[in-house]
Amino acid sequence: MRTGDVAARLAEGQPAVQHTQTYVQACHALGYQDPDLTAHESQVRDWYDTETGLELRILDNDTAQLRAGLNAIEEALWLQRAQVSQLAAAWTGPGADSATGFLQRHVDASAEVVGRIRAAADGYAALADKLWQLVDDKVATAIAIDDRSQAQRSAWLAATDTVTTGAGDRSEAEELVRRQVTPYVDNDIRADWVTAMRSTATAMAASYDVAIEALTSASDVCF
């Protein structure tokens, strides 16, 4: 169940991402390289920011409009069904059978349209919930991985700042980065963190594909 908007949720993970970016930059300054982390200066943020600009309220609005249209169509369908019953009760014979059959085919086609619109509305709602879940899990993972080094954070940030700016005891800072920060980056970030970011992007694309397939794979409704 969604409890907030994407921009606000992503913002909650930004401090953790900034820590990660800082660690990676310092390690890179000392020679560490990885194509997923050090190809360019903002690569960590780029991994994290793939859902920036995602507006789930647009899907919510589309869902609401579909449900409103569905209500109107269901009312019309109810009237159509009543007409079939009234005609059958008021008229008999071959002509009545033909007319009743015509109206019933209209009712059947309308019922199919109702089903398709209901499925579309449900699909939009499910897509929005799925996208939110993926973003929520991604932020939680980024924060959790950053918190693995919470006890060392102050010392690590001070050392990485010295390595990247040159202010302070650089030799001592370089030693700490090589001995503690680089293994963390090479294991926790390169493996767990990048995997989480990549899997989120893949799952996002798959979610859209599933929704589009559901909307476009059904046969046309014919009368």
Accessible surface in RSA format (square Angstrom, percent):
REM  Atomic radii and reference values for relative SASA: ProtOr
REM  Chains: A
REM  Algorithm: Lee & Richards
REM  Probe-radius: 1.40
REM  Slices: 20
REM RES _ NUM      All-atoms   Total-Side   Main-Chain    Non-polar    All polar
REM                ABS   REL    ABS   REL    ABS   REL    ABS   REL    ABS   REL
RES MET A   1   203.73 105.5 141.56  93.7  62.16 148.0 117.16  99.6  86.57 114.7
RES ARG A   2    63.77  26.8  45.99  23.4  17.78  42.3  11.70  16.0  52.07  31.6
RES THR A   3   125.22  89.1  84.61  85.8  40.61  96.8  72.29  97.1  52.93  80.0
RES GLY A   4    41.48  51.2   0.00   N/A  41.48  51.2  31.40  86.2  10.08  22.6
RES ASP A   5    83.07  58.2  76.55  76.2   6.52  15.4  44.04 103.6  39.03  38.9
RES VAL A   6     3.26   2.1   1.11   1.0   2.15   5.2   1.11   1.0   2.15   5.8
RES ALA A   7    74.39  68.4  62.45  96.4  11.94  27.2  67.61  95.2   6.79  18.0
RES ALA A   8    50.03  46.0  40.19  62.0   9.84  22.4  47.96  67.5   2.07   5.5
RES ARG A   9    39.61  16.6  38.10  19.4   1.50   3.6  10.80  14.8  28.80  17.5
RES LEU A  10     8.37   4.7   8.37   6.0   0.00   0.0   8.37   5.9   0.00   0.0
RES ALA A  11    57.37  52.7  46.37  71.6  11.00  25.0  48.72  68.6   8.65  22.9
RES GLU A  12   102.39  58.8  81.41  61.6  20.98  49.9  40.99  79.3  61.40  50.1
RES GLY A  13     0.00   0.0   0.00   N/A   0.00   0.0   0.00   0.0   0.00   0.0
RES GLN A  14    70.00  39.1  68.82  50.3   1.17   2.8  34.27  73.0  35.72  27.1
RES PRO A  15    79.49  57.9  72.22  65.8   7.27  26.4  79.32  65.5   0.17   1.0
RES ALA A  16     6.38   5.9   4.15   6.4   2.22   5.1   4.92   6.9   1.46   3.9
RES VAL A  17     1.08   0.7   0.86   0.8   0.23   0.5   1.08   0.9   0.00   0.0
RES GLN A  18    77.85  43.5  77.04  56.3   0.81   1.9  42.68  90.8  35.17  26.7
RES HIS A  19    32.46  17.7  32.35  22.5   0.11   0.3  15.28  15.8  17.17  20.0
RES THR A  20     1.10   0.8   1.10   1.1   0.00   0.0   0.00   0.0   1.10   1.7
RES GLN A  21     1.35   0.8   1.35   1.0   0.00   0.0   0.00   0.0   1.35   1.0
RES THR A  22    26.06  18.5  25.92  26.3   0.13   0.3  17.37  23.3   8.68  13.1
RES TYR A  23     0.00   0.0   0.00   0.0   0.00   0.0   0.00   0.0   0.00   0.0
RES VAL A  24     2.20   1.5   2.20   2.0   0.00   0.0   2.20   1.9   0.00   0.0
RES GLN A  25    54.09  30.2  48.79  35.7   5.31  12.6  19.07  40.6  35.02  26.6
RES ALA A  26     0.00   0.0   0.00   0.0   0.00   0.0   0.00   0.0   0.00   0.0
RES CYS A  27     0.61   0.5   0.00   0.0   0.61   1.4   0.02   0.0   0.60   0.6
RES HIS A  28    79.76  43.6  71.45  49.7   8.31  21.3  47.97  49.4  31.79  37.0
RES ALA A  29    59.63  54.8  21.54  33.2  38.09  86.7  33.64  47.4  25.99  68.8
RES LEU A  30    33.96  18.9   8.01   5.7  25.94  65.2  13.25   9.3  20.71  55.7
RES GLY A  31    53.96  66.5   0.00   N/A  53.96  66.5  35.12  96.4  18.84  42.2
RES TYR A  32    32.61  15.2  23.02  13.1   9.59  25.0  30.02  22.6   2.59   3.2
RES GLN A  33   139.37  77.9 114.92  84.0  24.46  58.2  22.55  48.0 116.83  88.6
RES ASP A  34    18.44  12.9  15.87  15.8   2.57   6.1   2.33   5.5  16.11  16.1
RES PRO A  35   110.11  80.2  96.13  87.6  13.97  50.8 103.50  85.5   6.61  41.1
RES ASP A  36    39.43  27.6  39.43  39.2   0.00   0.0   0.10   0.2  39.33  39.2
RES LEU A  37     1.03   0.6   0.00   0.0   1.03   2.6   0.00   0.0   1.03   2.8
RES THR A  38    17.12  12.2   4.49   4.6  12.63  30.1   3.07   4.1  14.05  21.2
RES ALA A  39    72.92  67.0  31.72  49.0  41.20  93.7  43.10  60.7  29.81  79.0
RES HIS A  40    88.76  48.5  76.67  53.3  12.09  30.9  64.39  66.4  24.37  28.4
RES GLU A  41   139.32  80.0 122.51  92.7  16.81  40.0  43.73  84.6  95.58  78.0
RES SER A  42    41.17  34.8  40.58  54.2   0.59   1.4  22.51  47.9  18.66  26.1
RES GLN A  43    20.64  11.5  20.57  15.0   0.07   0.2   4.26   9.1  16.37  12.4
RES VAL A  44     0.00   0.0   0.00   0.0   0.00   0.0   0.00   0.0   0.00   0.0
RES ARG A  45    73.83  31.0  73.83  37.6   0.00   0.0  30.40  41.5  43.43  26.3
RES ASP A  46    68.29  47.8  60.91  60.6   7.38  17.5  25.34  59.6  42.94  42.8
RES TRP A  47    45.03  18.1  42.11  20.4   2.93   6.9  43.06  23.0   1.97   3.2
RES TYR A  48     0.05   0.0   0.05   0.0   0.00   0.0   0.05   0.0   0.00   0.0
RES ASP A  49    52.11  36.5  43.69  43.5   8.41  19.9  15.57  36.7  36.53  36.4
RES THR A  50    75.45  53.7  39.83  40.4  35.62  84.9  47.46  63.7  27.99  42.3
RES GLU A  51    11.58   6.7   7.30   5.5   4.29  10.2   7.54  14.6   4.05   3.3
RES THR A  52    95.27  67.8  70.69  71.7  24.58  58.6  66.61  89.5  28.66  43.3
RES GLY A  53    63.87  78.8   0.00   N/A  63.87  78.8  38.38 105.3  25.49  57.1
RES LEU A  54    38.02  21.2  25.01  17.9  13.02  32.7  30.05  21.1   7.97  21.4
RES GLU A  55    79.07  45.4  70.68  53.5   8.39  20.0  15.92  30.8  63.14  51.6
RES LEU A  56    10.29   5.7   6.70   4.8   3.59   9.0   6.70   4.7   3.59   9.7
RES ARG A  57   141.77  59.5 138.54  70.6   3.23   7.7  59.58  81.4  82.19  49.8
RES ILE A  58    91.30  52.0  90.87  67.7   0.43   1.0  91.27  65.7   0.03   0.1
RES LEU A  59    26.82  14.9  26.79  19.2   0.03   0.1  26.82  18.8   0.00   0.0
RES ASP A  60    51.79  36.3  45.24  45.0   6.55  15.5  24.78  58.3  27.01  26.9
RES ASN A  61    75.70  52.2  73.69  71.2   2.01   4.8  15.26  36.7  60.45  58.4
RES ASP A  62    49.89  34.9  47.76  47.5   2.13   5.0   8.55  20.1  41.34  41.2
RES THR A  63    13.43   9.6  13.43  13.6   0.00   0.0  13.11  17.6   0.32   0.5
RES ALA A  64    61.52  56.6  49.64  76.6  11.88  27.0  55.90  78.7   5.61  14.9
RES GLN A  65   126.23  70.6 115.60  84.5  10.63  25.3  41.62  88.6  84.61  64.2
RES LEU A  66    51.06  28.4  48.03  34.4   3.04   7.6  50.59  35.5   0.47   1.3
RES ARG A  67    89.42  37.5  89.22  45.5   0.20   0.5  46.41  63.4  43.01  26.1
RES ALA A  68    61.41  56.5  49.96  77.1  11.45  26.1  53.81  75.8   7.60  20.1
RES GLY A  69    30.46  37.6   0.00   N/A  30.46  37.6  29.48  80.9   0.98   2.2
RES LEU A  70    12.91   7.2  12.91   9.2   0.00   0.0  12.91   9.1   0.00   0.0
RES ASN A  71    87.62  60.4  85.23  82.4   2.39   5.7  22.05  53.1  65.57  63.4
RES ALA A  72    60.89  56.0  50.30  77.6  10.58  24.1  54.32  76.5   6.57  17.4
RES ILE A  73    53.05  30.2  50.57  37.7   2.47   6.0  52.81  38.0   0.24   0.6
RES GLU A  74    59.62  34.2  53.44  40.4   6.19  14.7  22.57  43.7  37.05  30.2
RES GLU A  75   121.68  69.9 116.51  88.1   5.17  12.3  43.22  83.6  78.45  64.1
RES ALA A  76    46.98  43.2  43.49  67.1   3.48   7.9  45.67  64.3   1.30   3.5
RES LEU A  77    10.15   5.7   9.58   6.9   0.57   1.4   9.74   6.8   0.40   1.1
RES TRP A  78   170.23  68.3 168.02  81.3   2.22   5.2 139.05  74.1  31.18  50.6
RES LEU A  79    99.35  55.3  98.77  70.7   0.58   1.5  98.77  69.4   0.58   1.6
RES GLN A  80    35.94  20.1  34.53  25.2   1.41   3.3  16.62  35.4  19.31  14.6
RES ARG A  81   121.99  51.2 118.16  60.2   3.83   9.1  43.80  59.9  78.19  47.4
RES ALA A  82    27.01  24.8  19.16  29.6   7.86  17.9  26.13  36.8   0.89   2.3
RES GLN A  83    92.05  51.5  89.20  65.2   2.85   6.8  24.66  52.5  67.39  51.1
RES VAL A  84    18.64  12.3  18.64  16.9   0.00   0.0  18.64  16.2   0.00   0.0
RES SER A  85    73.92  62.5  62.47  83.4  11.46  26.4  37.25  79.3  36.67  51.4
RES GLN A  86   119.53  66.8 112.01  81.9   7.52  17.9  46.72  99.5  72.81  55.2
RES LEU A  87    38.29  21.3  34.38  24.6   3.91   9.8  37.80  26.5   0.49   1.3
RES ALA A  88    54.01  49.7  37.66  58.1  16.35  37.2  40.66  57.3  13.35  35.4
RES ALA A  89    92.04  84.6  50.71  78.3  41.33  94.0  61.42  86.5  30.62  81.1
RES ALA A  90    90.63  83.3  48.48  74.8  42.15  95.9  59.00  83.1  31.63  83.8
RES TRP A  91   120.46  48.3 114.27  55.3   6.19  14.5  95.80  51.1  24.66  40.0
RES THR A  92   115.22  81.9  97.30  98.6  17.91  42.7  65.92  88.5  49.29  74.5
RES GLY A  93    31.48  38.8   0.00   N/A  31.48  38.8  25.31  69.4   6.17  13.8
RES PRO A  94   121.71  88.7 111.41 101.6  10.30  37.4 116.07  95.8   5.64  35.1
RES GLY A  95    37.39  46.1   0.00   N/A  37.39  46.1  28.49  78.2   8.90  19.9
RES ALA A  96     1.95   1.8   1.95   3.0   0.00   0.0   1.95   2.7   0.00   0.0
RES ASP A  97   103.17  72.3  92.17  91.7  11.01  26.0  30.60  72.0  72.58  72.4
RES SER A  98    78.71  66.5  64.43  86.0  14.28  32.9  37.60  80.1  41.12  57.6
RES ALA A  99    29.86  27.5  21.26  32.8   8.59  19.5  29.06  40.9   0.79   2.1
RES THR A 100    30.11  21.4  30.11  30.5   0.00   0.0  27.51  37.0   2.60   3.9
RES GLY A 101    24.90  30.7   0.00   N/A  24.90  30.7  24.17  66.3   0.73   1.6
RES PHE A 102    99.57  49.8  99.57  61.7   0.00   0.0  99.57  60.4   0.00   0.0
RES LEU A 103    49.82  27.7  49.41  35.3   0.41   1.0  49.41  34.7   0.41   1.1
RES GLN A 104    70.02  39.2  70.02  51.2   0.00   0.0  34.43  73.3  35.59  27.0
RES ARG A 105   140.00  58.8 136.05  69.4   3.95   9.4  64.37  88.0  75.62  45.8
RES HIS A 106    70.48  38.5  70.25  48.8   0.24   0.6  37.00  38.1  33.48  39.0
RES VAL A 107     4.64   3.1   4.64   4.2   0.00   0.0   4.64   4.0   0.00   0.0
RES ASP A 108    75.46  52.9  71.73  71.4   3.73   8.8  28.74  67.6  46.72  46.6
RES ALA A 109    13.35  12.3  11.08  17.1   2.27   5.2  12.80  18.0   0.54   1.4
RES SER A 110    18.94  16.0  15.05  20.1   3.89   9.0   8.58  18.3  10.36  14.5
RES ALA A 111    33.72  31.0  24.99  38.6   8.74  19.9  25.50  35.9   8.22  21.8
RES GLU A 112    83.97  48.2  76.33  57.7   7.64  18.2  36.82  71.2  47.15  38.5
RES VAL A 113    53.22  35.0  52.65  47.7   0.56   1.4  53.22  46.2   0.00   0.0
RES VAL A 114     7.41   4.9   7.41   6.7   0.00   0.0   7.41   6.4   0.00   0.0
RES GLY A 115    32.04  39.5   0.00   N/A  32.04  39.5  26.52  72.8   5.52  12.4
RES ARG A 116    78.54  33.0  72.13  36.8   6.41  15.3  39.14  53.5  39.41  23.9
RES ILE A 117    36.18  20.6  34.85  26.0   1.33   3.2  36.18  26.1   0.00   0.0
RES ARG A 118    96.30  40.4  96.30  49.1   0.00   0.0  41.26  56.4  55.03  33.4
RES ALA A 119    62.76  57.7  49.19  75.9  13.57  30.9  55.06  77.5   7.70  20.4
RES ALA A 120    14.02  12.9  13.12  20.3   0.89   2.0  13.47  19.0   0.54   1.4
RES ALA A 121     0.00   0.0   0.00   0.0   0.00   0.0   0.00   0.0   0.00   0.0
RES ASP A 122    67.42  47.2  63.10  62.8   4.32  10.2  27.79  65.4  39.63  39.5
RES GLY A 123    26.91  33.2   0.00   N/A  26.91  33.2  25.02  68.7   1.89   4.2
RES TYR A 124    56.60  26.4  55.95  31.8   0.65   1.7  14.43  10.8  42.17  52.0
RES ALA A 125    27.68  25.5  26.15  40.3   1.54   3.5  27.58  38.8   0.11   0.3
RES ALA A 126    61.56  56.6  51.06  78.8  10.50  23.9  57.69  81.2   3.88  10.3
RES LEU A 127    18.02  10.0  13.21   9.5   4.81  12.1  17.46  12.3   0.56   1.5
RES ALA A 128     0.18   0.2   0.18   0.3   0.00   0.0   0.18   0.3   0.00   0.0
RES ASP A 129    59.96  42.0  56.38  56.1   3.58   8.5  20.14  47.4  39.83  39.7
RES LYS A 130    82.65  40.3  79.66  48.9   2.99   7.1  46.29  41.7  36.36  38.7
RES LEU A 131     0.00   0.0   0.00   0.0   0.00   0.0   0.00   0.0   0.00   0.0
RES TRP A 132    15.13   6.1  15.13   7.3   0.00   0.0  10.66   5.7   4.47   7.3
RES GLN A 133    89.15  49.9  86.87  63.5   2.29   5.4  25.34  53.9  63.82  48.4
RES LEU A 134    20.41  11.4  19.86  14.2   0.55   1.4  19.93  14.0   0.48   1.3
RES VAL A 135     0.00   0.0   0.00   0.0   0.00   0.0   0.00   0.0   0.00   0.0
RES ASP A 136    45.89  32.1  45.88  45.7   0.01   0.0   0.51   1.2  45.39  45.3
RES ASP A 137    70.49  49.4  68.53  68.2   1.96   4.6  26.39  62.1  44.10  44.0
RES LYS A 138     2.84   1.4   0.00   0.0   2.84   6.8   2.62   2.4   0.22   0.2
RES VAL A 139     0.00   0.0   0.00   0.0   0.00   0.0   0.00   0.0   0.00   0.0
RES ALA A 140    46.83  43.1  40.02  61.8   6.81  15.5  43.25  60.9   3.59   9.5
RES THR A 141    44.98  32.0  40.87  41.4   4.11   9.8  20.29  27.3  24.69  37.3
RES ALA A 142     0.66   0.6   0.17   0.3   0.49   1.1   0.17   0.2   0.49   1.3
RES ILE A 143    54.57  31.1  54.57  40.7   0.00   0.0  54.57  39.3   0.00   0.0
RES ALA A 144    57.88  53.2  47.53  73.4  10.35  23.5  53.09  74.8   4.80  12.7
RES ILE A 145     3.30   1.9   3.30   2.5   0.00   0.0   3.30   2.4   0.00   0.0
RES ASP A 146     4.46   3.1   4.11   4.1   0.35   0.8   0.01   0.0   4.45   4.4
RES ASP A 147    61.18  42.9  49.34  49.1  11.84  28.0  14.47  34.1  46.71  46.6
RES ARG A 148   127.19  53.4  87.98  44.8  39.22  93.4  46.98  64.2  80.22  48.6
RES SER A 149     2.52   2.1   1.46   2.0   1.06   2.4   2.52   5.4   0.00   0.0
RES GLN A 150   111.31  62.2 100.61  73.5  10.70  25.5  23.52  50.1  87.79  66.6
RES ALA A 151    98.91  90.9  53.05  81.9  45.86 104.3  65.51  92.2  33.40  88.5
RES GLN A 152    72.58  40.6  69.65  50.9   2.93   7.0  23.34  49.7  49.24  37.3
RES ARG A 153    45.79  19.2  45.79  23.3   0.00   0.0  17.06  23.3  28.73  17.4
RES SER A 154    94.51  79.9  82.36 109.9  12.15  28.0  47.63 101.4  46.88  65.7
RES ALA A 155    52.91  48.7  40.56  62.6  12.35  28.1  49.46  69.7   3.45   9.1
RES TRP A 156    14.14   5.7  14.14   6.8   0.00   0.0  14.14   7.5   0.00   0.0
RES LEU A 157    52.55  29.3  49.41  35.3   3.14   7.9  49.70  34.9   2.85   7.7
RES ALA A 158    62.57  57.5  50.45  77.9  12.12  27.6  59.80  84.2   2.76   7.3
RES ALA A 159     7.81   7.2   3.60   5.6   4.21   9.6   7.42  10.4   0.39   1.0
RES THR A 160     0.00   0.0   0.00   0.0   0.00   0.0   0.00   0.0   0.00   0.0
RES ASP A 161    73.80  51.7  71.97  71.6   1.83   4.3  19.43  45.7  54.36  54.2
RES THR A 162    15.22  10.8  15.22  15.4   0.00   0.0   0.23   0.3  15.00  22.7
RES VAL A 163     4.97   3.3   0.00   0.0   4.97  12.0   0.00   0.0   4.97  13.5
RES THR A 164    65.69  46.7  30.45  30.9  35.23  84.0  26.11  35.1  39.58  59.8
RES THR A 165    88.57  63.0  50.12  50.8  38.45  91.6  58.09  78.0  30.48  46.1
RES GLY A 166    43.86  54.1   0.00   N/A  43.86  54.1  19.10  52.4  24.76  55.5
RES ALA A 167    64.50  59.3  51.63  79.7  12.87  29.3  60.87  85.7   3.63   9.6
RES GLY A 168    63.53  78.3   0.00   N/A  63.53  78.3  35.70  98.0  27.83  62.3
RES ASP A 169    85.33  59.8  65.85  65.5  19.49  46.1  37.05  87.2  48.28  48.1
RES ARG A 170    93.52  39.3  89.54  45.6   3.99   9.5  47.10  64.4  46.42  28.1
RES SER A 171    84.69  71.6  70.80  94.5  13.89  32.0  53.50 113.9  31.19  43.7
RES GLU A 172   118.37  68.0 111.08  84.0   7.29  17.4  44.00  85.1  74.37  60.7
RES ALA A 173     8.83   8.1   4.23   6.5   4.60  10.5   8.46  11.9   0.37   1.0
RES GLU A 174    33.85  19.4  33.85  25.6   0.00   0.0   1.63   3.2  32.22  26.3
RES GLU A 175    91.13  52.3  90.11  68.2   1.03   2.4  34.19  66.1  56.94  46.5
RES LEU A 176    31.80  17.7  31.78  22.7   0.02   0.0  31.78  22.3   0.02   0.0
RES VAL A 177     0.00   0.0   0.00   0.0   0.00   0.0   0.00   0.0   0.00   0.0
RES ARG A 178   124.56  52.3 111.17  56.7  13.39  31.9  49.88  68.2  74.69  45.3
RES ARG A 179   136.82  57.4 114.62  58.4  22.21  52.9  65.87  90.0  70.96  43.0
RES GLN A 180    59.50  33.3  51.25  37.5   8.24  19.6  21.82  46.5  37.67  28.6
RES VAL A 181     0.00   0.0   0.00   0.0   0.00   0.0   0.00   0.0   0.00   0.0
RES THR A 182    31.40  22.3  31.40  31.8   0.00   0.0  28.24  37.9   3.16   4.8
RES PRO A 183    56.27  41.0  51.09  46.6   5.17  18.8  56.21  46.4   0.06   0.4
RES TYR A 184    17.01   7.9  11.56   6.6   5.45  14.2  15.88  11.9   1.12   1.4
RES VAL A 185     0.00   0.0   0.00   0.0   0.00   0.0   0.00   0.0   0.00   0.0
RES ASP A 186    49.22  34.5  49.22  49.0   0.00   0.0   5.56  13.1  43.66  43.5
RES ASN A 187    84.61  58.3  80.93  78.2   3.67   8.8  22.29  53.7  62.32  60.2
RES ASP A 188    30.36  21.3  29.15  29.0   1.21   2.9   2.33   5.5  28.03  28.0
RES ILE A 189     0.01   0.0   0.01   0.0   0.00   0.0   0.01   0.0   0.00   0.0
RES ARG A 190    97.26  40.8  89.33  45.5   7.93  18.9  13.39  18.3  83.87  50.8
RES ALA A 191    40.14  36.9  33.19  51.2   6.94  15.8  40.07  56.4   0.06   0.2
RES ASP A 192    64.00  44.8  56.15  55.9   7.85  18.6  13.91  32.7  50.09  50.0
RES TRP A 193     0.59   0.2   0.59   0.3   0.00   0.0   0.11   0.1   0.47   0.8
RES VAL A 194     1.65   1.1   1.65   1.5   0.00   0.0   1.65   1.4   0.00   0.0
RES THR A 195    80.55  57.3  78.81  79.9   1.74   4.1  58.32  78.3  22.23  33.6
RES ALA A 196    18.18  16.7  12.58  19.4   5.59  12.7  17.66  24.9   0.51   1.4
RES MET A 197     0.92   0.5   0.00   0.0   0.92   2.2   0.00   0.0   0.92   1.2
RES ARG A 198   104.69  44.0 104.69  53.4   0.00   0.0  50.29  68.7  54.40  33.0
RES SER A 199    59.76  50.5  51.46  68.7   8.30  19.1  41.73  88.9  18.03  25.3
RES THR A 200    10.32   7.3   8.47   8.6   1.86   4.4   1.97   2.7   8.35  12.6
RES ALA A 201    38.70  35.6  31.29  48.3   7.41  16.9  32.94  46.4   5.76  15.2
RES THR A 202    87.37  62.1  80.76  81.9   6.61  15.8  66.50  89.3  20.86  31.5
RES ALA A 203    29.14  26.8  23.76  36.7   5.38  12.2  28.27  39.8   0.87   2.3
RES MET A 204    13.63   7.1  13.63   9.0   0.00   0.0  10.70   9.1   2.93   3.9
RES ALA A 205    55.79  51.3  49.11  75.8   6.68  15.2  54.87  77.3   0.92   2.4
RES ALA A 206    47.83  44.0  43.89  67.7   3.94   9.0  47.29  66.6   0.54   1.4
RES SER A 207    14.12  11.9   5.34   7.1   8.78  20.2   8.30  17.7   5.82   8.1
RES TYR A 208    81.81  38.2  81.76  46.5   0.05   0.1  68.60  51.6  13.21  16.3
RES ASP A 209    91.03  63.8  85.80  85.4   5.23  12.4  27.43  64.6  63.60  63.4
RES VAL A 210   106.81  70.3 102.42  92.7   4.40  10.6 105.77  91.9   1.05   2.8
RES ALA A 211    16.72  15.4   9.98  15.4   6.74  15.3  16.41  23.1   0.31   0.8
RES ILE A 212    98.11  55.8  97.77  72.8   0.34   0.8  98.11  70.6   0.00   0.0
RES GLU A 213   106.75  61.3 105.34  79.7   1.41   3.4  44.92  86.9  61.83  50.5
RES ALA A 214    69.07  63.5  44.58  68.8  24.49  55.7  52.26  73.6  16.80  44.5
RES LEU A 215    82.34  45.9  53.42  38.2  28.92  72.7  55.95  39.3  26.39  71.0
RES THR A 216    96.54  68.7  66.80  67.7  29.74  70.9  62.13  83.5  34.41  52.0
RES SER A 217    72.66  61.4  35.76  47.7  36.90  85.0  27.26  58.0  45.41  63.6
RES ALA A 218    48.87  44.9  23.29  35.9  25.57  58.2  33.44  47.1  15.43  40.9
RES SER A 219    83.89  70.9  68.39  91.3  15.49  35.7  53.81 114.6  30.07  42.1
RES ASP A 220   126.71  88.8 105.92 105.4  20.78  49.1  28.58  67.3  98.13  97.9
RES VAL A 221    47.59  31.3  17.86  16.2  29.73  71.6  18.25  15.9  29.34  79.6
RES CYS A 222   103.31  78.1  78.93  88.0  24.38  57.3  37.99  96.2  65.32  70.4
RES PHE A 223   133.18  66.6  65.17  40.4  68.01 177.0  90.69  55.0  42.49 121.6
END  Absolute sums over single chains surface
CHAIN  1 A    12208.2      10075.7       2132.4       7075.8       5132.4
END  Absolute sums over all chains
TOTAL         12208.2      10075.7       2132.4       7075.8       5132.4
